[in-house]
Amino acid sequence: HFQYKHRKSRSYLCQTTSAKAAALNFLPILTWLPSYPVKKYLFSDVVSGVSTGVVQLPQGLAYAMLAAVPPVYGLYSSFYPLLIYIFFGTSRHVSIGTFAVISLMIGGVVVREAPDSMFYIQPTNGTNATAFVDEEARDARRVSVAVMLTTLVGIIQIVLGLLRFGFVAIYLTEPLVRGFTTAASMHVFVSQLKYLLGVKTQRFSGPLSVIYSVKAVFSDITSTNITSLIVGLVCLIFLYVVKDINERFKKKLPIPIPGEIIVVIVSTGISYGMSLSTDYKVDVVGKIPTGLLPPAVPEFSLLPSLVTDSFAVAVVGFSIDISLAKIFALKYGYSVDGNQELIALGLCNFISSFFRTFAITCSMSRSLVQESTGGKTQIAGLVVSLVVLVVVVAIGFVFQPLPQTVLAAIIMVNLVGMFKQFRDIPTLWRTSKIELAIWLVAFVASVLLGLEYGLLVAVTFAILTVIYRTQSPKTAVLGHVSDTGLYCDVDEYEEAAEYEGIKIFCSNSSIYFANSDLYVNTLKEKVIQSAVFVCNTRRCPKKTEGGKQQAQLYSEDLCKGESSFPLSPCETDIFIEPLSTVHSIILDWTSANFIDSVGAKAIKQVLSFQWNQIQSKQSVVQLDTLQFFTGIITTDMVFPTVHDAVLHCQHRNSHQPNNLTGANTGNQEEVVEATC
């Protein structure tokens, strides 16, 4: 009875511990909020939150333009997701909300699904009147598309997180992401030209949209609104100078100069005082309704046409978030969970979409502001959301006279950091040509084909580079560095010297169907043919004319390494002779992560053909599963290190000097093959 109660108690304790761990994983806020040091962190978080909030406001308004929805929806997207991320996110420093790249991707989908051409209205007062766009109906449709897209993005991110698919971000390598975001910044910059110049042109999406947009702007450049251009350029220059000052003197400034909110307040006042909208025809933000909208169910009828786009937005949003979150986690010594970040972003997008928001991720510029102004936890994010809430509920109408050209200037200046990524090109040229190719393919494909197709092309190309690297592995003949346990490439290290009578062959890749033939051919070329035999026709005895011709044929084929037909012992003795006293060949497969059945068969054929040996870092059980240990190949040929294999070969040669042996290096089991 006592043992039963003890087991029951332990079972209950284990279940309680598991439930607590699951709760902490799903609600990371429970890991830090109960022990939150109020006196130490609260003031810093409040200052950081206010500083980030004054940046969030103009960016929310501006990025709504990129998403092709009315500006107020950018404020909604800057409020709800922050509240949700506080509970479910694992990063303490990222600033969740609107982001240029994601907003632009949403805008491309929205314009495609709800173009202006769907909403032209022909005036009823005359047949010669010009048709105009029903902007109210168009904006309502575009909001519905953006909201449904956001719902799908949230669902996809939640499902991927629950399925532990956080690893998908590894396929979006840093060069790919940086090339992609640089291309996205080109799209963003081009899309803002018409607002800066005050011209009215169609918005394009899809392949070659950048070219079409530039062509449309310059075709209509004669109708530039001079007032809009002057206001935009003044704001552009001011913001750039402020940004430069903040970067140069960030160690001396207690908080960054809030250039964006200054520009918004001043330009709004000037626009209202000078009636820029009515007197100078400057486009302004327009109506900003006061208060929050009640929750509403998205239009699921739009779902079929948005599935593909939602996958692209979900993956890109997550990759941007997790890459920035890992940077801060590494800097401040805590960890982030990729799967939980997927779930957190998914919940932010899914739940917020019922309140008419569009998809979000973290923003690099705002995250840096939040971190540099002393933000310690996501309490700073809570303060940001409260700042936005005050504007939405109480004073949103104040920003109705804000010129759109000012928002364009804010967006363009925030692209400066992304444009600096062009500096990656010379660096990658010096360090890795393949990563440079990934960067350039991601950039060019995304600029020309659009962000969705460009991302697909970039990921495909990145995967192909992995296949290329494994298909073309580096091979080397190793030598021993005296007074150490190291074995290095004899062509690269002068100190590495080969043991007399032993050849050590190394490949830095797995051996599988795609590269098994190349491995075998390189093995023959570098080790077997060059080390063991040499063609010699001078020992050919005098024969008949036909015999001379046949002997010549055998000799030529052997010199080419194509001994595909049998030679009699007499002919072998006559036409080939030993080149050196090589008695053993060791094959180092330490770098091989796996060997498939095709690779195993290819190696066995080489071993069975003449004198060959093999080495793999695979376990004996794995190789036995591939039926590798049959015939002359046995498990006795497995050694833990190259040096053990060398000692075995030396010992064996002292007793059986005519054997050839093979082995492997590393801390894992390796195969050695011996045959005469």
MOTA-V867474 format. One record per residue. RES is the residue in one letter. PSI is psi as a letter, one per 20 degrees, with the letter a starting at -180 (NA if undefined). OMEGA is omega in radians with two decimals (NA if undefined). BURIAL is # if it has 24 or more other C-alpha atoms within 12 Angstrom, else .. Layout:
BEGIN
res-><RES	RES>
psi-><PSI	PSI>
omega-><OMEGA	OMEGA>
burial-><BURIAL	BURIAL>
END
This chain:
BEGIN
res-><H	F	Q	Y	K	H	R	K	S	R	S	Y	L	C	Q	T	T	S	A	K	A	A	A	L	N	F	L	P	I	L	T	W	L	P	S	Y	P	V	K	K	Y	L	F	S	D	V	V	S	G	V	S	T	G	V	V	Q	L	P	Q	G	L	A	Y	A	M	L	A	A	V	P	P	V	Y	G	L	Y	S	S	F	Y	P	L	L	I	Y	I	F	F	G	T	S	R	H	V	S	I	G	T	F	A	V	I	S	L	M	I	G	G	V	V	V	R	E	A	P	D	S	M	F	Y	I	Q	P	T	N	G	T	N	A	T	A	F	V	D	E	E	A	R	D	A	R	R	V	S	V	A	V	M	L	T	T	L	V	G	I	I	Q	I	V	L	G	L	L	R	F	G	F	V	A	I	Y	L	T	E	P	L	V	R	G	F	T	T	A	A	S	M	H	V	F	V	S	Q	L	K	Y	L	L	G	V	K	T	Q	R	F	S	G	P	L	S	V	I	Y	S	V	K	A	V	F	S	D	I	T	S	T	N	I	T	S	L	I	V	G	L	V	C	L	I	F	L	Y	V	V	K	D	I	N	E	R	F	K	K	K	L	P	I	P	I	P	G	E	I	I	V	V	I	V	S	T	G	I	S	Y	G	M	S	L	S	T	D	Y	K	V	D	V	V	G	K	I	P	T	G	L	L	P	P	A	V	P	E	F	S	L	L	P	S	L	V	T	D	S	F	A	V	A	V	V	G	F	S	I	D	I	S	L	A	K	I	F	A	L	K	Y	G	Y	S	V	D	G	N	Q	E	L	I	A	L	G	L	C	N	F	I	S	S	F	F	R	T	F	A	I	T	C	S	M	S	R	S	L	V	Q	E	S	T	G	G	K	T	Q	I	A	G	L	V	V	S	L	V	V	L	V	V	V	V	A	I	G	F	V	F	Q	P	L	P	Q	T	V	L	A	A	I	I	M	V	N	L	V	G	M	F	K	Q	F	R	D	I	P	T	L	W	R	T	S	K	I	E	L	A	I	W	L	V	A	F	V	A	S	V	L	L	G	L	E	Y	G	L	L	V	A	V	T	F	A	I	L	T	V	I	Y	R	T	Q	S	P	K	T	A	V	L	G	H	V	S	D	T	G	L	Y	C	D	V	D	E	Y	E	E	A	A	E	Y	E	G	I	K	I	F	C	S	N	S	S	I	Y	F	A	N	S	D	L	Y	V	N	T	L	K	E	K	V	I	Q	S	A	V	F	V	C	N	T	R	R	C	P	K	K	T	E	G	G	K	Q	Q	A	Q	L	Y	S	E	D	L	C	K	G	E	S	S	F	P	L	S	P	C	E	T	D	I	F	I	E	P	L	S	T	V	H	S	I	I	L	D	W	T	S	A	N	F	I	D	S	V	G	A	K	A	I	K	Q	V	L	S	F	Q	W	N	Q	I	Q	S	K	Q	S	V	V	Q	L	D	T	L	Q	F	F	T	G	I	I	T	T	D	M	V	F	P	T	V	H	D	A	V	L	H	C	Q	H	R	N	S	H	Q	P	N	N	L	T	G	A	N	T	G	N	Q	E	E	V	V	E	A	T	C>
psi-><h	g	h	g	h	g	g	h	g	h	g	g	g	g	h	g	g	g	h	g	g	g	g	h	h	h	m	i	h	i	h	h	g	h	k	p	n	g	h	h	h	g	g	g	h	g	g	g	g	g	g	h	h	i	h	h	g	h	h	g	g	g	i	h	h	h	i	k	r	q	h	h	h	h	g	g	i	i	f	g	h	g	h	h	h	h	h	i	q	i	q	i	i	q	o	q	b	q	q	g	g	g	g	g	g	g	h	g	g	g	h	g	h	m	r	h	h	i	k	p	p	p	q	i	j	q	h	i	q	p	q	r	p	n	h	g	h	g	h	g	g	h	g	g	g	h	g	h	g	h	g	g	g	g	g	g	h	g	g	h	g	h	j	l	k	i	i	h	h	h	i	n	r	g	h	g	g	h	g	g	h	g	g	h	h	g	g	g	g	h	h	i	g	h	h	g	i	k	q	o	r	q	p	q	r	a	p	j	h	g	g	h	g	g	g	g	g	h	h	j	h	i	k	p	o	g	g	g	g	g	g	g	g	g	h	g	g	g	h	g	g	g	g	g	g	h	h	h	k	h	h	h	p	g	q	q	p	m	h	g	h	g	g	g	g	g	h	g	g	g	g	g	h	j	l	h	g	g	h	j	k	p	p	r	g	b	p	o	q	p	r	q	q	q	q	q	p	q	n	i	i	i	g	h	j	i	g	g	h	h	g	g	g	g	g	g	g	g	h	g	g	h	g	h	h	h	g	h	g	h	h	j	k	r	q	q	o	h	h	h	h	g	g	g	h	g	h	g	g	g	g	h	h	i	k	l	r	r	q	r	a	q	p	g	g	h	h	h	g	h	g	h	j	j	p	h	a	j	h	h	h	g	g	g	h	h	g	g	g	g	g	g	h	g	k	h	h	h	j	h	j	p	p	h	h	g	h	g	h	g	g	g	h	i	i	g	h	h	h	i	i	h	i	h	g	h	g	h	h	h	g	o	h	g	h	g	g	g	g	g	g	g	g	g	g	h	g	h	i	r	h	g	h	g	g	g	g	g	g	g	h	g	h	h	h	g	g	g	h	h	h	m	q	p	q	q	p	q	r	p	o	q	j	r	j	q	o	r	p	h	h	h	o	h	i	p	p	q	q	p	j	p	p	o	p	p	q	k	r	r	o	a	h	h	j	g	g	h	g	g	g	h	g	g	g	h	f	g	h	h	h	g	q	q	q	o	i	i	j	p	r	p	a	r	g	h	h	g	h	g	h	g	g	g	g	g	h	h	h	i	k	l	m	i	q	q	q	q	h	g	h	g	h	g	i	q	q	p	h	a	k	p	i	q	p	p	o	o	k	h	i	o	h	r	p	r	h	g	g	g	g	g	g	h	g	g	g	h	g	e	k	r	q	q	p	q	j	q	r	h	g	g	h	h	h	j	l	h	n	q	c	i	o	r	i	i	j	p	q	h	r	g	h	g	h	g	h	g	g	g	g	h	h	h	h	m	i	j	q	p	q	q	a	r	r	a	j	r	q	q	p	p	p	p	q	NA>
omega-><3.12	3.13	3.12	3.13	-3.14	3.12	3.13	3.12	3.12	3.12	3.11	3.13	3.12	3.14	3.12	3.12	3.13	3.13	3.13	3.12	3.12	3.13	3.13	3.12	-3.08	3.12	-3.11	3.13	-3.13	-3.13	-3.08	-3.08	-3.14	-3.13	-3.10	3.14	-3.02	-3.08	-3.06	-2.97	-2.92	-3.10	3.13	3.14	3.13	3.12	3.13	-3.13	3.11	-3.14	3.13	-3.14	-3.14	3.01	-3.11	-3.08	-3.13	3.12	3.08	3.10	-3.07	-3.07	3.01	3.07	3.10	-3.14	3.09	3.06	3.12	-3.03	-3.08	3.14	3.00	3.08	3.07	-3.11	3.09	-3.09	-3.04	-3.08	-3.14	3.14	-3.10	-3.09	3.13	-3.09	-2.96	-3.09	-3.14	3.12	-3.12	-2.95	-3.09	3.11	-3.09	3.10	-3.11	3.13	-2.98	-3.05	-3.14	3.12	3.13	3.10	3.09	3.14	3.11	3.12	-3.10	-3.13	3.11	-3.09	-3.13	-3.13	3.12	-3.07	3.13	-2.96	3.06	3.11	3.11	3.13	-3.10	-3.05	3.12	-3.08	-3.09	-3.12	-3.12	3.10	3.13	-3.08	3.04	-3.01	-3.13	3.12	3.13	-3.11	3.13	3.11	-3.12	3.08	3.13	3.12	-3.13	-3.13	3.13	3.08	3.13	3.09	3.12	3.11	3.13	3.13	-3.13	-3.13	3.11	-3.13	3.12	3.11	3.12	3.10	3.11	-3.12	3.12	-3.13	-3.10	-3.12	-3.12	3.13	3.03	-3.07	-3.10	3.09	3.13	-3.12	-3.11	3.06	3.13	-3.13	3.05	3.07	3.11	3.11	3.05	3.10	-3.12	-3.12	-3.13	-3.10	-3.11	-3.12	-3.09	3.10	3.12	-3.10	-3.13	3.10	-3.11	3.13	3.10	3.06	-3.08	3.06	3.12	-3.12	3.10	-3.13	3.11	-3.13	3.14	-3.12	3.12	3.13	-3.12	-3.13	-3.09	3.06	-3.10	-3.02	3.13	3.12	3.14	3.06	-3.04	3.13	3.12	-3.14	-3.13	3.13	-3.13	-3.12	3.11	3.12	-3.14	-3.13	-3.13	-3.12	3.13	3.12	3.13	3.13	3.13	3.11	3.13	-3.14	-3.10	-3.03	-3.09	3.12	-3.11	-3.12	3.11	3.03	3.10	3.07	-3.09	-3.06	-3.06	-3.12	3.07	3.13	-3.12	-3.10	-3.09	-3.10	3.08	3.11	3.13	-3.13	3.14	-3.09	-3.09	-3.14	-3.09	-3.10	-3.07	-3.05	-3.06	3.07	3.08	3.13	-3.12	-3.10	3.13	-2.99	3.02	-3.10	-3.14	3.10	-3.13	3.12	3.07	-3.14	-3.14	-3.13	3.11	3.13	-3.08	3.07	3.13	-2.99	-3.01	-3.07	-3.04	-3.03	-3.11	-3.14	-3.11	3.08	-3.13	3.14	-3.12	-3.09	-3.13	3.12	3.12	-3.11	3.10	-3.12	-3.03	3.13	3.13	3.13	3.13	3.10	-3.13	3.14	3.11	-3.10	-3.03	2.97	3.00	-3.06	3.04	-3.11	-3.10	-3.14	3.10	3.07	3.06	3.14	-3.13	3.11	3.13	3.11	3.09	-3.11	-3.06	-3.10	-3.10	-3.10	3.10	3.09	2.99	3.05	2.99	-2.95	-3.07	2.95	3.10	3.12	-3.13	-3.07	-3.14	3.11	3.10	3.07	-3.12	-3.13	-3.06	3.13	3.01	3.12	-3.10	-3.09	3.12	2.94	3.06	3.08	3.08	3.12	3.10	-3.12	3.11	3.08	3.12	-3.12	3.13	3.14	-3.10	-3.03	-2.95	-2.94	-3.14	-3.10	-3.12	-3.05	3.14	3.10	-3.09	3.13	3.11	3.12	3.07	3.09	3.08	3.11	3.11	-3.14	-3.09	-3.13	3.12	3.09	-3.08	-3.14	3.12	3.12	3.09	3.11	3.02	3.09	3.11	-2.99	3.12	3.12	3.13	3.09	-3.13	-3.00	-3.06	3.14	-3.12	3.10	3.04	3.11	3.10	3.13	-3.08	3.12	3.12	-3.11	-3.06	-3.12	-3.12	3.10	-3.02	-3.03	-3.03	-3.01	-3.09	3.14	3.13	3.10	3.13	3.12	-3.10	3.14	3.11	3.14	3.12	3.10	3.11	3.11	3.08	3.11	3.12	-3.11	3.13	3.09	-3.10	-3.09	3.05	3.11	-3.10	2.95	-3.03	3.03	-3.08	3.04	-3.03	3.12	3.06	3.03	-3.05	3.02	-3.02	3.13	-3.10	3.12	-3.09	-3.08	-3.14	-3.09	-3.11	-3.12	3.13	3.00	3.14	3.10	-3.10	3.04	3.13	-3.08	-3.06	3.02	-3.05	-3.08	3.00	3.14	-3.09	-2.96	-3.04	-3.07	-3.08	3.13	3.13	3.13	-3.11	-3.13	3.12	3.09	3.12	-3.07	-3.02	-2.98	-2.92	-3.06	-3.08	-3.02	-2.93	-3.05	3.03	-3.13	3.13	-3.13	-3.08	3.14	-3.13	3.11	3.14	3.14	3.08	-3.12	3.12	3.11	3.11	-3.13	3.14	3.11	3.12	3.13	3.12	-3.10	-3.12	-3.13	3.11	3.13	3.11	-3.11	-3.07	-3.14	-3.05	3.09	-3.05	3.01	3.08	3.12	-3.14	-3.12	3.12	3.14	-3.08	-2.91	3.05	3.14	-3.14	3.07	-3.12	-3.13	3.12	-3.13	-3.07	3.05	3.14	3.13	-3.10	3.12	-3.13	-3.07	-3.11	3.10	3.13	3.03	3.11	-3.06	3.13	3.11	3.13	3.13	3.14	3.13	3.14	3.11	3.11	-3.12	-3.10	-3.05	-3.13	-2.89	-2.66	-3.13	-3.08	3.09	3.13	3.08	3.09	3.12	3.12	-3.13	-3.13	3.13	3.11	3.08	3.11	-3.12	-3.11	-3.07	3.07	3.10	-3.09	-3.12	-3.09	3.13	3.09	-3.11	-3.12	3.11	-3.10	-3.12	3.06	-3.07	3.06	3.11	3.11	3.13	3.10	-3.13	-3.14	3.13	-3.11	-3.13	3.12	3.10	-3.14	-2.99	-3.07	-3.10	3.01	-3.05	3.10	-3.13	-3.14	-3.12	3.01	-3.09	-3.13	-3.05	-3.08	-3.05	3.04	-3.12	-3.14	3.06	-3.14	NA>
burial-><.	.	.	.	.	.	.	.	.	.	.	.	.	.	.	.	.	.	.	.	.	.	.	.	#	#	#	#	#	.	.	#	.	.	.	.	.	.	.	.	.	.	.	#	#	#	#	#	#	#	#	#	#	#	#	#	#	#	#	#	#	#	#	#	#	#	#	#	#	#	#	#	#	#	#	#	#	#	#	#	#	#	#	#	#	#	#	#	#	#	#	#	#	#	#	#	#	#	#	#	#	#	#	#	#	#	#	#	#	#	#	#	#	#	#	#	.	.	.	.	.	.	.	.	.	.	.	.	.	.	.	.	.	.	.	.	.	#	#	.	#	#	#	#	#	#	#	#	#	#	#	#	#	#	#	#	#	#	#	#	#	.	.	.	#	#	.	#	#	.	#	#	#	#	#	#	#	#	#	#	#	#	#	#	#	#	#	#	#	#	#	#	#	#	#	#	#	#	#	#	#	#	#	#	#	#	.	.	#	#	.	#	#	#	.	#	#	.	.	.	.	.	.	#	#	.	#	#	#	#	#	#	#	.	#	#	.	#	#	#	.	#	#	.	.	#	.	.	.	.	.	.	.	.	#	#	#	#	#	#	#	.	#	#	#	#	#	#	.	.	#	#	.	.	.	#	#	.	.	.	#	#	#	#	#	#	.	#	#	.	.	#	.	.	.	.	.	#	#	.	.	#	#	.	.	#	#	.	#	#	#	#	#	#	#	#	#	#	#	#	#	#	#	#	#	#	#	#	#	.	.	.	.	.	.	#	#	#	#	#	#	#	#	#	#	#	#	#	#	#	#	#	#	#	#	#	#	#	#	#	#	#	#	#	#	#	#	#	#	#	#	#	#	#	#	#	#	#	#	#	#	#	#	#	#	#	#	#	#	#	#	#	.	.	.	#	.	#	#	#	#	#	#	#	#	#	#	#	#	#	#	#	#	#	#	#	#	#	#	.	#	#	.	#	#	.	.	.	.	.	.	.	.	#	#	#	#	#	#	#	#	#	#	#	#	#	#	#	#	#	#	#	#	#	#	#	#	#	#	.	#	#	.	.	#	.	.	.	.	#	#	.	#	.	#	#	#	#	#	#	.	.	.	.	.	.	#	#	#	#	.	.	.	.	.	#	#	#	#	.	#	#	#	#	#	#	#	#	#	#	#	#	.	#	#	#	#	#	#	#	.	#	#	#	.	#	#	#	#	#	#	#	#	#	#	#	#	.	.	#	.	.	.	.	.	.	.	.	.	.	#	#	.	#	#	.	.	#	.	.	#	.	.	.	.	.	.	.	.	.	#	#	.	#	#	#	#	.	.	.	.	#	#	#	#	#	#	#	#	#	#	#	.	#	#	#	.	#	#	#	#	#	#	#	#	#	#	.	.	#	#	#	#	#	#	#	#	#	#	#	.	.	#	.	.	.	.	#	#	.	.	#	#	#	#	.	#	#	#	#	#	#	#	#	#	#	.	#	#	#	.	.	#	.	.	.	.	.	#	#	#	#	#	#	#	#	.	#	#	#	#	#	#	#	#	#>
END
